[in-house]
Amino acid sequence: MLKHRWFAFLVLGCCLAMMTGCWDAVELNRRAIVSGIGIDWMESKSQYLISFQTVVADEISGKAGRGATPTSVYQASGKTVIEAMRNTSRKVPRIISLAHTGLIVISDDVARNGIVDLFDYLDRDSDIRLTAEILVAGKGQRAEEVVAVLTPIGKITAFALAQKIDLTSRQLSENFRVEVDDVIRGMLTPGGGPIINGVIIEGSKEGAAKKSNLESAKSDGLAVISNLAVFKGGKLKGWMTKEESRGTVWIRDKMQKTPLHIKLENGQGEVAFDVMRSKTRIEAELQDPLQPIIRIFVEPNLSIREVNSSIDLRDPHTMKILEEAVNKEVVRILKKAVEKSKKLDSDILGFSHVIERTKPAVWRELKDRWDVIYPRIQVEYQVNSVVRNSQMRDRSFKHDIHIE
């Protein structure tokens, strides 16, 4: 009898355990799925203006929609991000769901005021994923304008922008993926800060948010990934140029592919290369702890893509000349990135981490003086380029035209 009673209790306990799984479930038709968030600063009210790009499910599903836009933007303001989000309940008939947020755009004003408090919220919130992409709107543009853009390819703009970052990082390598977690780690770098991809709207800002932007062969406005934004701690210090951005990507060993244009000496013409892959290594020499020397080693592998010259690519001496020319060009690009980081006084290149890994005891001595040491640190460069191929042709037909 006692055994039967214990067995009944065991079955009842198992049943109760299985009944507790969905106590806080919210049906999909009661959720507003947020794909992207824009964060601006309202100077007049000293409040955040939060723009939520929500997905209109009927317009992106296989079913016939109402002919509306695939996304809709709702806005609310507040002293904090959570207050602004709660204020949207007056405008949106559904619960704001942030679990699928793939992109967060910060305005230039917010970035210059400081993003530490903002990222405390993003790191703390249980719905927002740390893998969400971060962008900074270009100077003079607002985050609300970016999340309102409608793009012809890719119905959801936030996801389309995230795909643009992935594509350009693989094809051009002047940008790379920067997620919430990357920004937080960057803010913890001694004497440095994060670097975040920029985004601008080319064309009409008003036209980019209209449905006609989806119906025209030539878009009125387009959201474009731009150069890198440099932070010191949690505040935006400045913007890099295209070459400085490329040099930064190279030094941080995130280079995948990029085109290089080389002008040959003595008026021999020009050659265009494609970097197929590259490896970067950074070392620190600490014989004098107060004057550390940073050495950057880069080994790019290249392919010849265009030849505006009569040079003979079958000649091994010619290939040696080309590799030396590439070495000089890569060093020039690397120097631009280092000089810009020194000018902005932000160790975005991670030299402090190299010293700490090399000699932790020396770094403990330098740590408190790193802001003084970094702007005058000596940097040496060593580039060893290798031209792997010239695609489908070696000697160009221009060589024969030239000798005739």
BAVEX-889955 format. One record per residue: residue in three letters; x, y, z of N, C-alpha, C in turn. Coordinates in steps of 0.02 Angstrom, whole numbers, padded with zeros to 5 digits, always signed. Layout:
alaXYZXYZXYZ/...
# end
This chain:
met+00042-00061+00000+00000+00000+00000+00043+00063+00000/leu+00097+00060+00041+00142+00117+00045+00179+00128-00021/lys+00197+00072-00055+00230+00078-00119+00185+00111-00171/his+00121+00093-00171+00074+00123-00219+00067+00198-00206/arg+00067+00216-00143+00059+00287-00126+00120+00327-00150/trp+00181+00300-00140+00241+00334-00164+00242+00339-00240/phe+00219+00287-00273+00217+00288-00346+00168+00341-00371/ala+00111+00349-00336+00062+00400-00356+00091+00470-00348/phe+00128+00481-00292+00160+00546-00282+00212+00561-00336/leu+00250+00509-00357+00301+00517-00409+00270+00537-00475/val+00215+00503-00494+00181+00519-00557+00153+00590-00555/leu+00123+00608-00498+00095+00675-00490+00149+00728-00495/gly+00208+00715-00465+00263+00763-00469+00288+00773-00539/cys+00292+00718-00577+00314+00723-00647+00264+00763-00688/cys+00201+00753-00677+00150+00790-00714+00153+00864-00698/leu+00161+00881-00634+00166+00951-00615+00227+00985-00646/ala+00283+00949-00650+00344+00977-00679+00334+00993-00753/met+00297+00951-00789+00286+00962-00860+00235+01017-00874/met+00197+01037-00825+00145+01087-00835+00170+01158-00822/thr+00234+01167-00803+00258+01234-00785+00297+01267-00841/gly+00303+01237-00900+00348+01262-00953+00325+01326-00986/cys+00262+01341-00991+00238+01397-01032+00198+01447-00991/trp+00217+01457-00929+00177+01501-00886+00180+01574-00908/asp+00236+01594-00942+00241+01664-00963+00240+01671-01039/ala+00212+01623-01074+00211+01625-01148+00167+01681-01174/val+00191+01711-01229+00153+01763-01264+00145+01741-01336/glu+00085+01738-01361+00072+01715-01429+00103+01764-01479/leu+00122+01738-01538+00154+01779-01589+00110+01836-01613/asn+00045+01824-01614+00000+01878-01638-00009+01933-01586/arg+00025+01926-01529+00025+01979-01479+00093+02013-01472/arg+00139+01994-01517+00207+02022-01515+00219+02066-01576/ala+00258+02120-01566+00284+02161-01620+00358+02145-01625/ile+00378+02108-01679+00446+02085-01687+00491+02143-01709/val+00540+02161-01669+00585+02216-01685+00646+02189-01721/ser+00661+02216-01780+00720+02194-01818+00779+02241-01808/gly+00765+02305-01795+00818+02353-01786+00798+02409-01738/ile+00847+02439-01706+00835+02493-01658+00879+02553-01676/gly+00849+02612-01677+00887+02674-01687+00885+02715-01623/ile+00943+02740-01602+00948+02776-01538+00976+02846-01552/asp+00935+02897-01540+00954+02967-01549+00951+03003-01483/trp+00976+03065-01483+00974+03106-01423+00935+03170-01437/met+00885+03183-01394+00845+03244-01399+00874+03296-01352/glu+00912+03343-01379+00946+03392-01337+00898+03436-01299/ser+00841+03453-01330+00792+03498-01299+00762+03467-01236/lys+00753+03401-01235+00723+03367-01178+00773+03328-01136/ser+00836+03324-01161+00887+03283-01128+00862+03212-01119/gln+00835+03184-01174+00807+03116-01172+00830+03077-01234/tyr+00828+03011-01226+00839+02968-01284+00775+02967-01327/leu+00785+02964-01393+00730+02950-01439+00744+02882-01470/ile+00703+02834-01454+00713+02765-01478+00665+02751-01535/ser+00692+02726-01590+00652+02707-01649+00656+02632-01657/phe+00598+02599-01657+00595+02527-01665+00571+02510-01735/gln+00613+02475-01773+00593+02451-01839+00560+02383-01829/thr+00495+02381-01839+00457+02319-01827+00438+02286-01893/val+00434+02221-01892+00419+02182-01952+00344+02177-01962/val+00320+02193-02022+00250+02183-02040+00245+02114-02071/ala+00225+02065-02031+00228+01995-02051+00188+01980-02114/asp+00130+02011-02122+00087+01997-02181+00122+02016-02246/glu+00167+02066-02243+00199+02090-02305+00261+02050-02324/ile+00288+02011-02278+00348+01972-02296+00333+01898-02301/ser+00272+01878-02284+00253+01807-02289+00231+01792-02360/gly+00220+01729-02373+00198+01709-02440+00126+01728-02454/lys+00088+01746-02403+00019+01764-02413+00013+01833-02443/ala-00044+01847-02473-00055+01913-02501-00064+01964-02446/gly-00023+02017-02449-00027+02070-02399-00074+02125-02421/arg-00069+02181-02386-00112+02238-02402-00077+02289-02446/gly-00017+02272-02469+00021+02318-02510+00057+02371-02470/ala+00067+02358-02406+00102+02406-02363+00177+02392-02364/thr+00215+02433-02329+00287+02423-02325+00303+02363-02281/pro+00360+02329-02293+00376+02269-02253+00395+02284-02181/thr+00413+02346-02166+00429+02365-02097+00394+02429-02079/ser+00385+02439-02015+00355+02501-01990+00396+02525-01930/val+00401+02591-01922+00443+02619-01870+00400+02654-01818/tyr+00411+02636-01754+00377+02668-01698+00429+02702-01654/gln+00412+02760-01628+00459+02799-01588+00430+02817-01520/ala+00475+02824-01472+00457+02849-01406+00520+02876-01373/ser+00511+02921-01326+00568+02952-01292+00566+02936-01218/gly+00623+02946-01186+00627+02933-01114+00696+02949-01088/lys+00701+02959-01022+00765+02973-00991+00812+02914-00997/thr+00784+02854-01000+00823+02793-01008+00793+02753-01066/val+00831+02703-01088+00807+02661-01143+00745+02622-01123/ile+00745+02594-01063+00688+02554-01041+00626+02597-01034/glu+00633+02660-01013+00575+02704-01008+00547+02719-01078/ala+00591+02731-01126+00568+02743-01194+00533+02682-01222/met+00558+02623-01208+00527+02563-01233+00457+02553-01203/arg+00451+02567-01139+00386+02560-01107+00337+02613-01134/asn+00362+02671-01153+00318+02723-01179+00289+02705-01247/thr+00320+02657-01282+00292+02636-01347+00226+02599-01338/ser+00211+02576-01278+00149+02540-01267+00088+02584-01282/arg+00097+02650-01282+00043+02695-01299+00031+02698-01374/lys+00079+02674-01413+00074+02680-01486+00068+02614-01522/val+00096+02561-01492+00096+02495-01524+00046+02449-01490/pro+00003+02416-01528-00048+02373-01496-00021+02304-01475/arg+00044+02295-01481+00073+02230-01464+00133+02239-01418/ile+00155+02185-01388+00214+02187-01344+00277+02191-01387/ile+00320+02240-01372+00383+02247-01408+00428+02188-01392/ser+00449+02151-01444+00491+02092-01435+00559+02106-01465/leu+00612+02105-01424+00679+02123-01446+00723+02063-01460/ala+00697+02003-01453+00738+01943-01459+00768+01933-01528/his+00737+01961-01580+00761+01953-01649+00795+02016-01675/thr+00812+02063-01631+00845+02124-01653+00914+02107-01680/gly+00924+02124-01744+00988+02108-01776+01034+02168-01785/leu+01007+02229-01772+01047+02289-01785+01027+02344-01737/ile+01078+02380-01711+01067+02438-01668+01107+02496-01697/val+01073+02550-01714+01106+02608-01744+01107+02664-01692/ile+01167+02693-01681+01176+02747-01633+01192+02810-01671/ser+01162+02865-01652+01176+02928-01686+01244+02955-01665/asp+01271+03000-01706+01335+03032-01690+01332+03070-01624/asp+01275+03103-01611+01267+03141-01549+01270+03096-01487/val+01234+03040-01490+01234+02992-01435+01305+02966-01423/ala+01340+02950-01478+01407+02923-01473+01455+02973-01441/arg+01448+03037-01458+01494+03088-01430+01477+03102-01357/asn+01414+03096-01338+01395+03105-01267+01419+03048-01224/gly+01424+02988-01253+01447+02930-01215+01398+02872-01220/ile+01424+02812-01227+01380+02753-01237+01386+02703-01180/val+01420+02720-01126+01430+02673-01072+01363+02652-01041/asp+01321+02701-01024+01256+02685-00993+01212+02646-01041/leu+01215+02665-01105+01175+02630-01155+01194+02556-01160/phe+01259+02542-01160+01281+02473-01167+01274+02434-01102/asp+01268+02468-01046+01251+02433-00985+01181+02402-00992/tyr+01135+02440-01023+01068+02414-01034+01070+02356-01084/leu+01106+02365-01139+01108+02313-01190+01140+02249-01164/asp+01189+02256-01120+01222+02198-01091+01178+02164-01038/arg+01137+02204-01004+01097+02179-00948+01031+02148-00971/asp+01003+02174-01025+00936+02152-01047+00939+02079-01070/ser+00891+02040-01049+00890+01968-01064+00864+01953-01134/asp+00830+02001-01166+00802+01990-01232+00851+02006-01288/ile+00889+02060-01281+00935+02081-01334+00995+02035-01335/arg+01012+02011-01394+01069+01966-01401+01134+02005-01407/leu+01187+01978-01378+01252+02010-01383+01281+02006-01452/thr+01249+01969-01497+01273+01963-01567+01240+02014-01613/ala+01200+02059-01586+01169+02111-01627+01224+02158-01654/glu+01218+02175-01719+01268+02220-01750+01258+02291-01726/ile+01314+02328-01720+01312+02398-01699+01337+02442-01755/leu+01301+02497-01768+01322+02547-01818+01316+02616-01787/val+01357+02663-01812+01352+02733-01792+01332+02773-01854/ala+01277+02812-01848+01255+02853-01904+01306+02909-01916/gly+01319+02924-01979+01367+02975-01997+01349+03043-01970/lys+01399+03087-01966+01389+03153-01939+01336+03191-01979/gly+01289+03221-01942+01235+03258-01975+01175+03214-01993/gln+01179+03149-01980+01123+03104-01994+01100+03072-01929/arg+01037+03052-01929+01007+03025-01868+00992+02951-01876/ala+00993+02917-01819+00981+02845-01819+00909+02830-01842/glu+00862+02874-01824+00793+02863-01844+00785+02863-01919/glu+00826+02902-01954+00824+02904-02027+00851+02839-02057/val+00901+02809-02025+00930+02747-02051+00881+02689-02044/val+00850+02681-01985+00805+02624-01976+00740+02632-02015/ala+00726+02693-02041+00666+02704-02080+00677+02691-02154/val+00740+02680-02175+00755+02669-02246+00723+02603-02269/leu+00696+02605-02330+00669+02545-02361+00716+02524-02417/thr+00735+02461-02418+00784+02437-02467+00753+02387-02515/pro+00766+02394-02581+00735+02349-02630+00758+02277-02623/ile+00822+02267-02608+00849+02199-02601+00852+02183-02527/gly+00813+02135-02505+00807+02120-02434+00752+02162-02405/lys+00697+02132-02390+00638+02171-02370+00647+02206-02303/ile+00685+02175-02258+00694+02203-02191+00761+02240-02189/thr+00760+02306-02182+00820+02347-02189+00873+02328-02138/ala+00854+02315-02076+00903+02299-02024+00943+02237-02043/phe+00909+02186-02066+00943+02124-02085+00985+02135-02148/ala+00960+02178-02194+00997+02193-02255+01062+02229-02239/leu+01061+02275-02192+01121+02311-02172+01172+02263-02140/ala+01147+02217-02100+01192+02167-02069+01225+02125-02123/gln+01188+02108-02176+01216+02070-02231+01266+02111-02270/lys+01254+02177-02276+01303+02220-02311+01369+02221-02273/ile+01366+02222-02207+01428+02222-02167+01466+02157-02180/asp+01431+02101-02180+01464+02037-02193+01496+02036-02262/leu+01460+02061-02312+01485+02059-02380+01544+02105-02390/thr+01539+02167-02367+01594+02214-02378+01656+02194-02338/ser+01647+02162-02281+01705+02139-02242+01742+02084-02279/arg+01707+02045-02320+01738+01992-02358+01766+02016-02425/gln+01735+02067-02455+01755+02088-02522+01799+02150-02523/leu+01791+02196-02475+01828+02259-02476+01873+02267-02415/ser+01853+02238-02358+01892+02238-02296+01912+02308-02273/glu+01864+02354-02276+01872+02419-02242+01826+02422-02182/asn+01791+02367-02170+01747+02359-02112+01751+02288-02088/phe+01724+02275-02029+01717+02207-02004+01660+02206-01954/arg+01635+02147-01940+01577+02141-01895+01594+02167-01825/val+01551+02209-01799+01558+02235-01731+01492+02224-01695/glu+01493+02182-01644+01433+02165-01607+01434+02197-01538/val+01379+02189-01502+01373+02220-01435+01432+02199-01391/asp+01449+02136-01391+01502+02110-01348+01570+02140-01368/asp+01581+02151-01434+01644+02181-01457+01652+02252-01431/val+01597+02290-01432+01600+02359-01408+01617+02361-01333/ile+01586+02317-01295+01599+02315-01223+01673+02298-01209/arg+01699+02249-01245+01770+02231-01237+01815+02289-01256/gly+01796+02326-01309+01835+02383-01331+01837+02438-01278/met+01781+02450-01244+01780+02501-01192+01822+02482-01132/leu+01836+02418-01124+01877+02394-01068+01952+02395-01084/thr+01970+02412-01147+02040+02414-01167+02075+02474-01135/pro+02129+02465-01098+02164+02521-01067+02189+02571-01119/gly+02170+02635-01111+02193+02687-01157+02162+02683-01226/gly+02114+02640-01235+02085+02632-01302+02009+02636-01300/gly+01979+02604-01347+01906+02604-01352+01885+02562-01411/pro+01821+02555-01421+01797+02516-01478+01802+02554-01544/ile+01801+02518-01599+01791+02547-01664+01728+02516-01692/ile+01685+02558-01720+01618+02537-01742+01608+02560-01814/asn+01575+02518-01853+01561+02535-01923+01512+02594-01926/gly+01522+02636-01975+01476+02691-01987+01425+02674-02040/val+01372+02713-02043+01320+02704-02094+01294+02773-02113/ile+01285+02784-02177+01258+02847-02202+01202+02833-02252/ile+01162+02884-02264+01109+02878-02316+01132+02919-02376/glu+01141+02885-02431+01158+02919-02494+01093+02934-02531/gly+01087+02997-02553+01026+03017-02588+00978+03053-02541/ser+00914+03047-02556+00863+03081-02518+00844+03042-02455/lys+00851+03075-02397+00831+03043-02335+00756+03032-02332/glu+00718+03081-02357+00645+03075-02357+00622+03022-02407/gly+00652+03022-02466+00633+02973-02517+00651+02903-02499/ala+00704+02894-02459+00726+02827-02440+00676+02792-02395/ala+00633+02830-02361+00584+02801-02314+00516+02792-02346/lys+00509+02809-02410+00444+02803-02443+00439+02737-02481/lys+00377+02714-02490+00366+02650-02525+00390+02654-02597/ser+00390+02714-02626+00413+02722-02695+00486+02702-02703/asn+00524+02702-02647+00593+02682-02650+00601+02608-02668/leu+00547+02569-02655+00547+02498-02672+00523+02485-02743/glu+00491+02534-02772+00457+02525-02837+00495+02556-02895/ser+00552+02587-02881+00590+02621-02933+00654+02582-02948/ala+00674+02581-03012+00735+02547-03031+00796+02580-03000/lys+00793+02646-02990+00846+02683-02958+00819+02712-02893/ser+00846+02689-02838+00820+02709-02773+00833+02783-02759/asp+00785+02815-02726+00794+02885-02707+00846+02892-02652/gly+00850+02844-02609+00898+02845-02554+00919+02775-02535/leu+00981+02768-02511+01007+02702-02496+01051+02706-02434/ala+01043+02658-02388+01086+02654-02329+01151+02619-02348/val+01207+02652-02336+01273+02628-02358+01320+02623-02298/ile+01356+02568-02294+01407+02559-02242+01465+02607-02257/ser+01485+02645-02207+01538+02695-02217+01600+02678-02175/asn+01641+02728-02161+01705+02716-02128+01697+02701-02053/leu+01753+02685-02021+01753+02666-01952+01751+02726-01905/ala+01712+02720-01851+01709+02771-01799+01756+02750-01742/val+01797+02797-01718+01847+02783-01666+01823+02811-01600/phe+01825+02770-01548+01805+02789-01480+01865+02789-01434/lys+01861+02831-01383+01908+02828-01327+01866+02816-01265/gly+01874+02757-01235+01829+02738-01182+01759+02728-01211/gly+01712+02768-01187+01643+02762-01212+01620+02820-01254/lys+01667+02863-01276+01648+02923-01314+01680+02923-01383/leu+01641+02945-01432+01666+02950-01501+01717+03006-01506/lys+01776+02989-01534+01830+03038-01542+01836+03064-01613/gly+01819+03024-01662+01825+03046-01731+01812+02989-01780/trp+01820+03005-01844+01805+02958-01898+01868+02946-01940/met+01875+02886-01963+01931+02868-02007+01912+02878-02080/thr+01963+02886-02123+01952+02887-02195+01951+02815-02220/lys+01940+02807-02285+01938+02740-02315+02005+02704-02305/glu+02061+02738-02319+02126+02706-02313+02143+02692-02240/glu+02125+02737-02195+02138+02726-02125+02097+02667-02099/ser+02036+02661-02123+01994+02604-02104+02024+02539-02128/arg+02048+02539-02191+02079+02478-02219+02142+02460-02179/gly+02183+02509-02162+02242+02496-02122+02226+02467-02054/thr+02173+02493-02023+02152+02467-01958+02130+02394-01963/val+02091+02378-02014+02070+02309-02025+02130+02264-02035/trp+02180+02289-02071+02241+02250-02085+02280+02236-02020/ile+02289+02288-01980+02329+02281-01919+02294+02235-01869/arg+02227+02237-01868+02190+02195-01821+02180+02124-01848/asp+02213+02108-01903+02213+02041-01932+02142+02017-01951/lys+02104+02063-01979+02038+02045-02003+02032+02054-02079/met+02089+02062-02112+02090+02070-02184+02071+02004-02218/gln+02023+02009-02266+02004+01951-02306+02021+01962-02380/lys+01986+02009-02411+02002+02027-02480+01998+02103-02487/thr+02041+02131-02529+02038+02203-02542+02076+02217-02606/pro+02055+02267-02645+02093+02286-02705+02149+02334-02688/leu+02204+02329-02725+02260+02375-02718+02279+02401-02786/his+02290+02467-02790+02308+02499-02853+02379+02526-02846/ile+02424+02502-02889+02495+02519-02884+02517+02558-02947/lys+02548+02616-02936+02580+02653-02990+02654+02634-02992/leu+02676+02608-03050+02745+02587-03056+02791+02647-03066/glu+02854+02637-03047+02903+02691-03054+02923+02701-03127/asn+02952+02760-03140+02976+02778-03206+02922+02778-03259/gly+02860+02791-03238+02806+02796-03286+02791+02732-03324/gln+02802+02674-03291+02791+02610-03324+02717+02589-03325/gly+02674+02629-03295+02603+02613-03296+02576+02595-03228/glu+02520+02560-03228+02485+02544-03166+02463+02471-03166/val+02460+02443-03107+02438+02373-03099+02388+02370-03041/ala+02333+02334-03051+02283+02324-02998+02288+02253-02972/phe+02292+02248-02906+02298+02183-02872+02235+02170-02832/asp+02225+02106-02817+02172+02086-02771+02204+02045-02716/val+02200+02071-02654+02226+02033-02597+02180+01974-02584/met+02205+01914-02592+02164+01854-02584+02158+01833-02510/arg+02213+01841-02474+02214+01827-02402+02275+01861-02373/ser+02274+01869-02308+02330+01904-02275+02333+01883-02202/lys+02394+01884-02175+02405+01866-02106+02445+01922-02073/thr+02422+01945-02014+02457+01998-01977+02478+01973-01909/arg+02539+01990-01890+02565+01972-01825+02597+02034-01793/ile+02585+02045-01729+02612+02104-01694+02655+02080-01636/glu+02715+02108-01631+02760+02091-01576+02783+02155-01542/ala+02805+02148-01479+02829+02205-01441+02900+02192-01416/glu+02943+02242-01426+03011+02240-01399+03013+02285-01337/leu+03034+02257-01280+03029+02293-01217+03096+02297-01181/gln+03150+02306-01219+03215+02314-01187+03216+02375-01142/asp+03186+02431-01167+03176+02490-01125+03101+02495-01112/pro+03079+02478-01053+03007+02477-01039+02972+02543-01051/leu+03008+02599-01043+02976+02664-01053+02973+02684-01126/gln+03008+02647-01170+03007+02661-01241+02996+02596-01280/pro+02937+02567-01273+02924+02503-01308+02922+02513-01383/ile+02941+02461-01419+02940+02462-01492+02890+02409-01516/ile+02844+02429-01557+02794+02384-01585+02814+02366-01656/arg+02814+02303-01672+02831+02280-01740+02770+02245-01770/ile+02751+02268-01829+02693+02240-01864+02718+02201-01925/phe+02701+02137-01927+02721+02094-01983+02658+02077-02023/val+02660+02089-02088+02602+02075-02131+02625+02033-02190/glu+02588+01980-02204+02604+01935-02260+02543+01928-02306/pro+02535+01973-02354+02479+01968-02400+02494+01924-02461/asn+02444+01887-02483+02447+01849-02544+02402+01883-02596/leu+02430+01895-02656+02393+01936-02704+02385+01902-02771/ser+02337+01929-02808+02324+01907-02877+02323+01969-02921/ile+02355+01966-02979+02354+02022-03026+02287+02020-03064/arg+02251+02077-03062+02185+02079-03094+02182+02125-03155/glu+02220+02179-03155+02220+02225-03212+02291+02250-03223/val+02309+02256-03287+02377+02279-03304+02371+02335-03356/asn+02385+02395-03333+02386+02453-03378+02459+02471-03391/ser+02494+02423-03418+02566+02430-03428+02589+02378-03479/ser+02648+02390-03506+02677+02342-03554+02728+02297-03521/ile+02730+02294-03455+02779+02252-03420+02768+02179-03437/asp+02821+02140-03433+02819+02070-03450+02811+02029-03385/leu+02752+02001-03377+02738+01963-03316+02770+01894-03316/arg+02801+01875-03372+02836+01811-03374+02907+01817-03346/asp+02929+01878-03336+02997+01890-03311+02996+01888-03234/pro+03033+01843-03203+03034+01839-03129+03057+01904-03097/his+03101+01941-03130+03124+02005-03102+03066+02055-03098/thr+03021+02052-03147+02963+02096-03146+02918+02081-03086/met+02909+02017-03071+02867+01998-03015+02898+02023-02949/lys+02964+02022-02946+02998+02047-02886+02987+02122-02878/ile+02989+02158-02933+02976+02230-02932+02905+02245-02908/leu+02858+02205-02933+02788+02215-02914+02778+02202-02839/glu+02808+02150-02814+02801+02133-02742+02831+02188-02698/glu+02887+02216-02719+02917+02271-02681+02873+02333-02682/ala+02840+02345-02739+02794+02402-02744+02734+02392-02699/val+02710+02331-02695+02653+02316-02651+02673+02325-02578/asn+02733+02303-02561+02757+02311-02492+02755+02384-02471/lys+02780+02428-02514+02780+02500-02498+02710+02527-02489/glu+02664+02505-02532+02595+02530-02529+02561+02506-02465/val+02572+02444-02446+02541+02418-02386+02568+02454-02324/val+02633+02466-02322+02663+02503-02266+02633+02572-02261/arg+02623+02605-02318+02593+02671-02318+02523+02670-02288/ile+02483+02620-02305+02415+02614-02278+02416+02599-02203/leu+02462+02555-02182+02467+02539-02110+02487+02601-02070/lys+02533+02641-02096+02555+02701-02061+02498+02750-02052/lys+02455+02756-02101+02398+02802-02096+02353+02783-02038/ala+02341+02718-02030+02298+02695-01975+02330+02708-01907/val+02396+02695-01902+02431+02706-01838+02433+02780-01821/glu+02447+02822-01871+02450+02894-01859+02383+02922-01836/lys+02328+02896-01866+02262+02921-01847+02245+02899-01775/ser+02262+02838-01757+02247+02816-01688+02287+02856-01638/lys+02350+02874-01656+02390+02916-01611+02361+02986-01606/lys+02339+03012-01663+02310+03080-01664+02248+03084-01620/leu+02207+03031-01622+02146+03029-01581+02160+03003-01510/asp+02223+02984-01497+02244+02961-01431+02200+02903-01406/ser+02191+02854-01450+02151+02795-01431+02185+02733-01458/asp+02202+02687-01413+02236+02625-01433+02185+02575-01460/ile+02157+02591-01517+02108+02546-01548+02142+02486-01581/leu+02208+02488-01590+02244+02436-01625+02267+02380-01578/gly+02257+02389-01513+02271+02336-01466+02345+02327-01448/phe+02386+02380-01454+02456+02374-01436+02465+02359-01362/ser+02420+02385-01320+02426+02372-01248+02418+02297-01233/his+02373+02264-01270+02364+02192-01260+02426+02153-01280/val+02461+02176-01333+02522+02142-01355+02576+02147-01301/ile+02583+02206-01272+02633+02215-01219+02615+02173-01157/glu+02551+02172-01140+02530+02134-01081+02542+02059-01090/arg+02530+02034-01152+02543+01963-01165+02617+01948-01165/thr+02657+01996-01190+02729+01984-01196+02763+01983-01127/lys+02751+02036-01088+02781+02041-01020+02730+02073-00973/pro+02691+02032-00940+02639+02059-00894+02668+02106-00841/ala+02728+02091-00816+02758+02133-00764+02773+02203-00790/val+02798+02207-00852+02813+02273-00883+02748+02311-00894/trp+02697+02276-00916+02633+02311-00928+02605+02341-00863/arg+02613+02307-00808+02588+02334-00744+02623+02401-00728/glu+02686+02408-00750+02721+02471-00739+02697+02526-00787/leu+02680+02505-00849+02661+02554-00900+02587+02573-00898/lys+02546+02532-00867+02474+02539-00872+02450+02609-00854/asp+02474+02636-00799+02450+02702-00776+02476+02759-00818/arg+02529+02747-00858+02558+02800-00900+02546+02788-00975/trp+02502+02740-00990+02493+02721-01060+02465+02779-01103/asp+02423+02821-01074+02397+02878-01112+02452+02926-01134/val+02506+02929-01096+02562+02972-01114+02610+02937-01162/ile+02620+02872-01153+02667+02834-01193+02640+02820-01263/tyr+02575+02804-01268+02548+02781-01332+02557+02831-01390/pro+02543+02895-01383+02550+02941-01440+02621+02945-01468/arg+02672+02928-01429+02741+02932-01454+02774+02864-01459/ile+02736+02811-01459+02764+02744-01464+02794+02733-01533/gln+02849+02698-01536+02883+02684-01599+02854+02621-01631/val+02837+02626-01695+02807+02570-01731+02849+02555-01793/glu+02867+02492-01802+02904+02470-01861+02861+02422-01901/tyr+02873+02422-01967+02831+02383-02013+02874+02337-02055/gln+02849+02276-02064+02882+02229-02109+02828+02192-02149/val+02829+02204-02214+02779+02175-02259+02814+02129-02308/asn+02789+02069-02315+02817+02020-02361+02761+01996-02408/ser+02754+02029-02464+02700+02013-02511+02721+01957-02558/val+02673+01917-02578+02684+01864-02626+02630+01867-02679/val+02649+01875-02742+02601+01874-02797+02592+01802-02818/arg+02533+01775-02806+02521+01704-02818+02503+01688-02890/asn+02466+01732-02924+02445+01717-02993+02426+01781-03028/ser+02414+01775-03092+02391+01831-03133+02326+01814-03169/gln+02286+01771-03137+02222+01750-03164+02231+01710-03229/met+02192+01723-03281+02192+01682-03341+02249+01698-03390/arg+02284+01753-03379+02337+01773-03425+02400+01791-03385/asp+02458+01780-03416+02520+01807-03386+02538+01871-03423/arg+02572+01866-03479+02590+01925-03518+02528+01953-03553/ser+02517+02017-03545+02460+02049-03577+02471+02057-03652/phe+02416+02059-03690+02423+02073-03762+02451+02143-03773/lys+02447+02187-03722+02475+02254-03728+02551+02251-03737/his+02581+02197-03712+02654+02190-03719+02673+02185-03792/asp+02634+02147-03830+02648+02140-03901+02633+02203-03940/ile+02579+02237-03920+02563+02301-03954+02619+02351-03942/his+02647+02349-03882+02700+02397-03865+02763+02385-03907/ile+02782+02322-03916+02845+02309-03951+02838+02316-04026/glu+02777+02317-04052+02768+02329-04124+02778+02402-04139/
# end
